[in-house]
Amino acid sequence: MSSLVGPDEDEPRGKPPVPEDVQDAIRTLIRWAGDDPSREGLVDTPARVARAWKEYCSGYEEDPAEHLGRVFEEVGGYDEIVLLKDIPFQSHCEHHMAPIIGKAAIAYLPTRRVVGISKLARVLHGYARRLQIQERLTAEVAQCIWDNLEPRGVAVVIEASHACMTARGVRTPGVNMVTSQVMGTFRRDHKSRQEVLQLMGY
């Protein structure tokens, strides 16, 4: 009869080694929390946690602007808003390293350059997969698009739940934080700003 316990599917083959000092730090945290890192269920936890955090913070290993390097200039005369909304993302706050889970809406008003829509999501994830605060994440995404696409306007709205508030401290679940950054036409012209926010659902 085959064993009901298969390989741990969370750990891919060829997984990278984890430095011993990193594992020791996680063992120290486990002990400080009140458990025994040498018990069976926790023996492999330090390496798993370390690899998970390397993945959570993979944004440090990339330049999100590179995703905007390939642009299309033949847009058939289109010069209205380009919007990608309800983009799910996950980050971690730099204060408690607790999860930030939410969605983003990213819009720009092109001059002559547009990008594939997946690139906007890649820019978001490149910045989100770092230790963050939501305000900075919002500003970084907007600034990256502004600098690299040179559009007439950029608008970014992020709505997210912060576990540092919902699972600890004040422990208030069901609360979302909303941040926005608007640039160019969307900042100067009230009508344009209102239009893009309505398209985003705000």
GIKA-V851130 format. One record per helix or strand of 3 or more residues. SS is the DSSP state (A for helix, B for strand). FROM is the first residue (numbers start at 1). TO is the last residue. If there is no record, write none. Layout:
BEGIN
SS_FROM_TO, SS_FROM_TO
END
This chain:
BEGIN
A_20_33, A_40_42, A_45_56, A_58_61, A_64_68, B_81_93, B_99_109, A_117_128, A_134_149, B_153_162, A_163_166, B_177_184, A_185_188, A_190_200
END
